[in-house]
Amino acid sequence: MIKIDIPQPDLVITKKNQEGDTSEAEIAREYGFIDYHKIARDKSGVYMFYDIHDELMFVGKARKLRMRIRKSFEDTVSPIKMHRDEVYKIAVCYVEDPADRDIYETYIINKFKAKYNIDKAFFR
């Protein structure tokens, strides 16, 4: 049996409403995530979308995380296109090796039964 240790997320951002004085300039938000800019632009890894109940919705991998996550929210063929508003938390694990990214993605999808992953889901 192979033992896979899932890496701890390097970054977790949650959807937030802007708080504070209404006279302040509005903080730039991407899809409701004020901290979206913290996702590294040039790093590879695995990302996970969670809903407000902390249930895993979708797992993906990318060579350029920020661009791929943005595409998940904008793309018309994204597996979560009908559920984008439900995404409350994004967890990111930086993983440079392509084979490791693929293994982690497949393992996380099946271990935690991601709701909207169709490919690589062996638990259905």
N, C-alpha and C positions, 0 to 999 in steps of 0.2 A: 504494500500500500504506500502510496506517495503522500507525504505530509506537506501541505502548502500553508505557509503563514502569510495571511493577508496583511499587507503593509498598513500601518496606521495612516489616516489621511494627513497630508501635509498642509491642507487648507480646507476649511469648512466655512461656507458663507450661507447666510439665511436671508430670506426675503424680509425686508423691513420697511416700515413707513417712516418718512422723515419726521423727526420730532423737533420741537424747539419753536422759537419765535417765528411767526409767519412773515415777519419783515426780512428775515434772512434769505439769502439767495438759495434757491433749491439745489440740493445736492444731486449731482448727475446720477441717474439710475439706469441700469440696463435690466429690463425685464423684472423690475422690482428689487433687484439686488444692488444695494448701494456699494458693496465691496467687490463688485464684479471685476474691477480693474486690478485686484490683487492676484487674479489667476495669471500665472506666468504666460507671457505671449509666445515664448520660444521653447517651452518645455514639453516633453512627451509624458504620457501617463494614462491613467484610468480615472474616469469620473463617474459619480453616482448621483442620481436625482432621487430625492426623498420627498414624500408628501408631509403635511402638517402633523400626521400621526406617526411619523418616523418610519413609515413603511417604504421599502425600496421599490421605486417605480421603474428605473431604467439604469443600465450600466453600459458604458461605452469606453472606447479607447481612442487615442489620437496622438499623432506626431506633434501637433500644435494644439494644445488644449483649449486655449481661449477661443480660437477661431472655430474649433469643432463644437464647443458648447454653444457659442453664438448661433451656429448653423442649426443646431437642434431646436432653437427657439424660432428661427426664421424659415426653415425649409418646409416646403409643402409635402414632402414625402417622409418626413421624420416619423418614426414609430410613436412618438409622444405628441404629435401635432394636435390631437383632440384633447390632450391633458396638460398642456403647457401651463395653464393657470393653476394647476394643482401642485406644481413644483414649489416646494417651500425651502428646501435645503439642497445645496450642491457640495459634495465632498470630492476632493481631488487628491490623488496619490501620484506623485511624480515617479515615473518608471521609464528609464531610457531604453532598455533593451526591448526590441520588438517582440521577441518570443515570450519574454516575461509578461509584457502587456497583454498578449493574447491569452496566456495561461490564467492570469489574474482575472481578466474579464470573464472568461468562461466559468471559472471556479466561483466567482462572486455571484454571477447570474444564477447558477444552480444551487449554491449553498443557501442563499437568502431569497430565492424564488422571486426574482425581479418580475413585476407585473407585466411590463410592456416589451420585454425582450422576447422576440420570436425566434430568431436565429440563435443557435448555441444553447437553447433551453432544452435540457434532457428530462426535466421533471414533469412535463405535461403529459 
